[in-house]
């Protein structure tokens, strides 16, 4: 019996990686732009001061990070980054 672990060669699927990264850049610009603008608009709507506006923007930005992480994980299931071969 061999003590060597069985290895499978995995090659990076560059077209899939580039597709997901490109989509993430596009969607990220929209998500983070909406977080910034939404925080600013909500601060004005509720009459908040600058500090509260920045805190609201930071909270919405953090929600945007969660959305982007979920997008990339879902996109990776559809467009796998590695080819088994």
MMTF fields as JSON, N, C-alpha, C and O atoms, coordinates in Angstrom:
{
  "mmtfVersion": "1.0.0",
  "mmtfProducer": "UNKNOWN",
  "numBonds": 339,
  "numAtoms": 340,
  "numGroups": 85,
  "numChains": 1,
  "numModels": 1,
  "chainsPerModel": [1],
  "groupsPerChain": [85],
  "chainIdList": ["A"],
  "bondAtomList": [4, 2, 8, 6, 12, 10, 16, 14, 20, 18, 24, 22, 28, 26, 32, 30, 36, 34, 40, 38, 44, 42, 48, 46, 52, 50, 56, 54, 60, 58, 64, 62, 68, 66, 72, 70, 76, 74, 80, 78, 84, 82, 88, 86, 92, 90, 96, 94, 100, 98, 104, 102, 108, 106, 112, 110, 116, 114, 120, 118, 124, 122, 128, 126, 132, 130, 136, 134, 140, 138, 144, 142, 148, 146, 152, 150, 156, 154, 160, 158, 164, 162, 168, 166, 172, 170, 176, 174, 180, 178, 184, 182, 188, 186, 192, 190, 196, 194, 200, 198, 204, 202, 208, 206, 212, 210, 216, 214, 220, 218, 224, 222, 228, 226, 232, 230, 236, 234, 240, 238, 244, 242, 248, 246, 252, 250, 256, 254, 260, 258, 264, 262, 268, 266, 272, 270, 276, 274, 280, 278, 284, 282, 288, 286, 292, 290, 296, 294, 300, 298, 304, 302, 308, 306, 312, 310, 316, 314, 320, 318, 324, 322, 328, 326, 332, 330, 336, 334],
  "bondOrderList": [1, 1, 1, 1, 1, 1, 1, 1, 1, 1, 1, 1, 1, 1, 1, 1, 1, 1, 1, 1, 1, 1, 1, 1, 1, 1, 1, 1, 1, 1, 1, 1, 1, 1, 1, 1, 1, 1, 1, 1, 1, 1, 1, 1, 1, 1, 1, 1, 1, 1, 1, 1, 1, 1, 1, 1, 1, 1, 1, 1, 1, 1, 1, 1, 1, 1, 1, 1, 1, 1, 1, 1, 1, 1, 1, 1, 1, 1, 1, 1, 1, 1, 1, 1],
  "groupList": [{"groupName": "UNK", "atomNameList": ["N", "CA", "C", "O"], "elementList": ["N", "C", "C", "O"], "formalChargeList": [0, 0, 0, 0], "bondAtomList": [1, 0, 2, 1, 3, 2], "bondOrderList": [1, 1, 2], "singleLetterCode": "X", "chemCompType": "L-PEPTIDE LINKING"}],
  "groupTypeList": [0, 0, 0, 0, 0, 0, 0, 0, 0, 0, 0, 0, 0, 0, 0, 0, 0, 0, 0, 0, 0, 0, 0, 0, 0, 0, 0, 0, 0, 0, 0, 0, 0, 0, 0, 0, 0, 0, 0, 0, 0, 0, 0, 0, 0, 0, 0, 0, 0, 0, 0, 0, 0, 0, 0, 0, 0, 0, 0, 0, 0, 0, 0, 0, 0, 0, 0, 0, 0, 0, 0, 0, 0, 0, 0, 0, 0, 0, 0, 0, 0, 0, 0, 0, 0],
  "groupIdList": [1, 2, 3, 4, 5, 6, 7, 8, 9, 10, 11, 12, 13, 14, 15, 16, 17, 18, 19, 20, 21, 22, 23, 24, 25, 26, 27, 28, 29, 30, 31, 32, 33, 34, 35, 36, 37, 38, 39, 40, 41, 42, 43, 44, 45, 46, 47, 48, 49, 50, 51, 52, 53, 54, 55, 56, 57, 58, 59, 60, 61, 62, 63, 64, 65, 66, 67, 68, 69, 70, 71, 72, 73, 74, 75, 76, 77, 78, 79, 80, 81, 82, 83, 84, 85],
  "secStructList": [7, 7, 7, 1, 7, 7, 7, 7, 7, 3, 3, 3, 7, 2, 2, 2, 2, 2, 2, 2, 2, 2, 2, 2, 2, 2, 2, 2, 2, 2, 2, 2, 2, 2, 2, 2, 2, 2, 2, 2, 2, 2, 2, 2, 2, 6, 6, 7, 7, 2, 2, 2, 2, 2, 2, 2, 2, 2, 2, 2, 2, 2, 2, 2, 2, 2, 2, 2, 2, 2, 2, 2, 2, 2, 2, 2, 2, 2, 1, 7, 1, 3, 3, 3, 7],
  "xCoordList": [0.812, 0.0, 0.874, 1.894, 0.494, 1.272, 0.879, -0.301, 1.874, 1.588, 1.368, 1.084, 1.496, 1.283, -0.22, -0.962, -0.678, -2.099, -2.409, -1.57, -3.603, -4.016, -4.22, -4.97, -3.559, -3.702, -4.43, -4.218, -5.277, -5.956, -5.423, -5.291, -5.122, -4.612, -5.782, -6.821, -5.58, -6.608, -5.996, -4.991, -6.601, -6.14, -7.132, -8.34, -6.612, -7.468, -8.2, -7.592, -9.494, -10.321, -10.376, -11.296, -9.394, -9.264, -10.476, -10.842, -11.116, -12.311, -13.401, -14.061, -13.582, -14.576, -14.157, -14.986, -12.889, -12.387, -12.545, -12.996, -12.181, -12.273, -13.73, -14.041, -14.619, -16.042, -16.592, -17.294, -16.279, -16.785, -16.186, -16.899, -14.899, -14.264, -14.846, -15.102, -15.053, -15.632, -17.042, -17.387, -17.843, -19.198, -19.158, -19.972, -18.221, -18.109, -17.724, -18.211, -16.865, -16.491, -17.703, -17.961, -18.441, -19.624, -20.684, -21.191, -21.016, -22.052, -21.58, -22.373, -20.29, -19.748, -19.85, -20.17, -19.58, -19.706, -21.142, -21.374, -22.094, -23.501, -23.893, -24.565, -23.476, -23.85, -23.243, -23.941, -21.956, -21.306, -21.711, -21.782, -21.978, -22.515, -23.886, -24.189, -24.721, -26.056, -25.965, -26.766, -24.996, -24.826, -24.431, -24.953, -23.518, -23.082, -24.223, -24.513, -24.868, -25.952, -27.157, -27.805, -27.452, -28.578, -28.357, -29.275, -27.139, -26.823, -26.941, -27.457, -26.465, -26.55, -28.012, -28.421, -28.804, -30.205, -31.005, -31.823, -30.778, -31.489, -31.102, -31.939, -29.842, -29.405, -30.116, -30.521, -30.265, -30.98, -32.467, -33.075, -33.039, -34.458, -34.787, -35.803, -33.921, -34.179, -33.519, -33.603, -32.868, -32.258, -31.082, -30.908, -30.275, -29.131, -27.939, -27.832, -27.044, -25.832, -24.802, -25.045, -23.648, -22.638, -22.108, -21.89, -21.902, -21.38, -22.363, -21.962, -23.625, -24.634, -24.754, -24.983, -24.599, -24.649, -23.508, -23.704, -22.319, -21.165, -21.341, -20.953, -21.915, -22.173, -23.187, -23.015, -24.243, -25.248, -24.632, -24.939, -23.774, -23.089, -22.195, -22.126, -21.513, -20.649, -21.47, -21.05, -22.626, -23.495, -23.97, -23.94, -24.406, -24.859, -23.703, -23.898, -22.506, -21.323, -21.027, -20.694, -21.146, -20.913, -21.948, -21.618, -23.19, -24.216, -23.841, -24.059, -23.27, -22.808, -21.696, -21.652, -20.806, -19.726, -20.316, -19.861, -21.321, -21.976, -22.655, -22.584, -23.302, -23.962, -22.936, -23.174, -21.808, -20.781, -20.159, -19.878, -19.942, -19.399, -20.378, -19.97, -21.666, -22.676, -22.729, -22.89, -22.595, -22.605, -21.432, -21.61, -20.247, -19.065, -19.159, -18.77, -19.666, -19.819, -20.828, -20.61, -21.937, -22.944, -22.41, -22.663, -21.682, -21.12, -20.077, -19.937, -19.353, -18.332, -18.957, -18.345, -20.164, -20.847, -21.271, -21.252, -21.653, -22.1, -20.914, -20.91, -19.905, -18.69, -17.522, -16.864, -17.25, -16.185, -14.814, -14.487, -14.025, -12.705, -11.647, -10.595, -11.921, -10.94, -11.543, -12.717, -10.719, -11.103, -10.428, -9.232, -11.159, -10.561, -10.13, -10.879, -8.919, -8.489, -7.442, -7.019],
  "yCoordList": [-1.16, 0.0, 1.249, 1.295, 2.219, 3.443, 4.423, 4.575, 5.083, 6.074, 7.463, 8.415, 7.58, 8.863, 9.118, 8.222, 10.341, 10.64, 10.774, 11.215, 10.394, 10.513, 11.988, 12.679, 12.462, 13.863, 13.959, 13.157, 14.938, 15.203, 16.522, 17.492, 16.548, 17.786, 18.729, 18.349, 19.962, 20.973, 22.134, 22.708, 22.468, 23.597, 24.746, 24.531, 25.946, 27.125, 27.355, 27.358, 27.545, 27.836, 29.354, 30.005, 29.907, 31.361, 32.062, 33.127, 31.532, 32.233, 32.398, 33.435, 31.374, 31.463, 32.473, 33.241, 32.476, 33.41, 34.845, 35.712, 35.095, 36.451, 36.895, 38.058, 35.985, 36.315, 36.714, 37.719, 35.937, 36.229, 37.521, 38.317, 37.745, 38.973, 40.193, 41.217, 40.087, 41.203, 41.532, 42.7, 40.504, 40.723, 41.301, 42.159, 40.837, 41.343, 42.823, 43.578, 43.241, 44.661, 45.499, 46.538, 45.052, 45.786, 45.845, 46.922, 44.718, 44.669, 45.355, 45.993, 45.226, 45.893, 47.402, 48.065, 47.96, 49.406, 49.844, 50.89, 49.061, 49.403, 49.257, 50.127, 48.167, 47.917, 48.963, 49.511, 49.247, 50.191, 51.628, 52.454, 51.935, 53.252, 53.453, 54.528, 52.423, 52.502, 52.619, 53.323, 51.935, 52.032, 53.451, 53.995, 54.037, 55.4, 56.393, 57.205, 56.325, 57.26, 57.033, 57.987, 55.767, 55.466, 55.977, 56.504, 55.82, 56.337, 57.842, 58.394, 58.502, 59.961, 60.405, 61.324, 59.742, 60.113, 59.85, 60.68, 58.712, 58.416, 59.375, 59.741, 59.781, 60.746, 62.084, 62.711, 62.515, 63.765, 63.606, 64.493, 62.469, 62.223, 62.266, 62.833, 61.664, 61.613, 62.754, 62.794, 63.679, 64.843, 64.493, 65.105, 63.527, 63.1, 64.02, 64.651, 64.09, 64.889, 64.096, 62.949, 64.717, 64.085, 62.777, 61.814, 62.74, 61.527, 60.366, 59.255, 60.618, 59.57, 59.15, 57.976, 60.103, 59.776, 58.841, 57.888, 59.111, 58.252, 56.864, 55.864, 56.803, 55.503, 54.712, 53.512, 55.384, 54.734, 54.242, 53.141, 55.047, 54.632, 53.43, 52.524, 53.404, 52.266, 50.992, 49.916, 51.105, 49.934, 49.416, 48.211, 50.319, 49.9, 49.345, 48.425, 49.892, 49.378, 47.948, 47.092, 47.689, 46.339, 45.361, 44.216, 45.808, 44.957, 44.675, 43.572, 45.686, 45.499, 44.465, 43.696, 44.439, 43.446, 42.042, 41.111, 41.887, 40.585, 40.178, 39.019, 41.125, 40.832, 40.41, 39.459, 41.092, 40.75, 39.387, 38.629, 39.07, 37.75, 36.653, 35.614, 36.883, 35.901, 35.769, 34.666, 36.884, 36.837, 36.018, 35.172, 36.258, 35.549, 34.057, 33.228, 33.708, 32.281, 31.606, 30.478, 32.293, 31.717, 31.638, 30.66, 32.647, 32.648, 31.556, 30.982, 31.264, 30.219, 28.833, 27.939, 28.652, 27.368, 27.204, 26.095, 28.3, 28.233, 28.199, 27.442, 29.024, 29.09, 28.612, 29.437, 27.318, 26.817, 27.392, 27.536, 27.714, 28.306, 27.262, 27.607, 25.996, 24.942, 23.848, 23.499, 23.325, 22.158, 20.942, 20.972, 19.91, 18.654, 17.873, 17.737, 17.364, 16.666, 15.681, 15.042],
  "zCoordList": [0.0, 0.0, 0.0, 0.688, -0.738, -0.858, 0.244, 0.561, 0.821, 1.855, 1.257, 1.984, -0.043, -0.72, -0.864, -1.267, -0.534, -0.731, -2.221, -3.007, -2.584, -3.979, -4.296, -3.607, -5.329, -5.711, -7.031, -7.941, -7.114, -8.372, -8.896, -8.15, -10.172, -10.729, -10.965, -11.507, -10.543, -10.709, -11.478, -11.06, -12.586, -13.385, -13.222, -13.125, -13.195, -13.063, -14.38, -15.45, -14.287, -15.46, -15.619, -15.123, -16.308, -16.41, -17.003, -16.506, -18.028, -18.531, -17.464, -17.398, -16.637, -15.568, -14.506, -14.018, -14.15, -13.14, -13.629, -12.88, -14.865, -15.415, -15.513, -15.255, -15.881, -15.964, -14.599, -14.48, -13.577, -12.237, -11.695, -11.084, -11.904, -11.423, -12.132, -11.499, -13.434, -14.184, -13.692, -13.509, -13.483, -12.976, -11.56, -11.22, -10.737, -9.371, -9.36, -8.518, -10.274, -10.354, -10.733, -10.124, -11.729, -12.171, -11.077, -10.764, -10.503, -9.475, -8.196, -7.504, -7.882, -6.701, -6.797, -5.81, -7.978, -8.16, -7.906, -7.3, -8.358, -8.139, -6.668, -6.114, -6.042, -4.644, -3.72, -2.867, -3.878, -2.975, -3.275, -2.365, -4.545, -4.872, -4.268, -3.751, -4.331, -3.726, -2.209, -1.595, -1.596, -0.145, 0.259, 1.232, -0.483, -0.168, -0.374, 0.505, -1.542, -1.85, -0.939, -0.509, -0.647, 0.233, 1.65, 2.278, 2.148, 3.478, 3.54, 4.512, 2.509, 2.433, 2.365, 3.075, 1.5, 1.346, 2.622, 3.02, 3.262, 4.508, 5.625, 6.451, 5.652, 6.669, 6.488, 7.466, 5.249, 4.989, 5.33, 5.93, 4.94, 5.191, 6.68, 7.082, 7.496, 8.929, 9.696, 10.923, 9.001, 9.652, 10.544, 11.598, 10.149, 10.958, 10.716, 9.664, 11.701, 11.519, 10.717, 10.341, 10.459, 9.605, 10.186, 9.45, 11.488, 12.108, 11.943, 11.597, 12.185, 12.032, 10.572, 10.278, 9.656, 8.226, 7.851, 7.097, 8.375, 8.085, 8.696, 8.092, 9.875, 10.503, 9.677, 9.463, 9.213, 8.376, 7.072, 6.613, 6.483, 5.259, 5.519, 4.688, 6.651, 6.984, 7.173, 6.747, 7.802, 7.985, 6.632, 6.38, 5.766, 4.436, 3.612, 2.818, 3.79, 3.105, 3.563, 2.744, 4.863, 5.393, 4.836, 4.531, 4.705, 4.09, 2.64, 2.139, 1.96, 0.588, 0.486, -0.474, 1.458, 1.465, 1.598, 0.932, 2.45, 2.607, 1.296, 0.888, 0.651, -0.633, -1.673, -2.418, -1.738, -2.727, -2.443, -3.371, -1.173, -0.833, -1.24, -1.76, -1.003, -1.402, -2.92, -3.442, -3.628, -5.093, -5.615, -6.492, -5.09, -5.582, -5.265, -6.088, -4.093, -3.76, -4.678, -5.119, -4.969, -5.872, -7.295, -7.998, -7.72, -9.078, -9.228, -10.308, -8.179, -8.235, -8.389, -8.973, -7.873, -8.078, -9.529, -10.061, -10.17, -11.561, -12.514, -13.485, -12.232, -13.051, -12.181, -11.548, -12.134, -11.25, -11.625, -12.804, -10.606, -10.821, -11.182, -11.72, -10.89, -11.152, -12.024, -11.896, -12.899, -13.722, -13.124, -12.834, -12.945, -12.477, -13.698, -14.665, -13.641, -14.825, -14.639, -15.602]
}
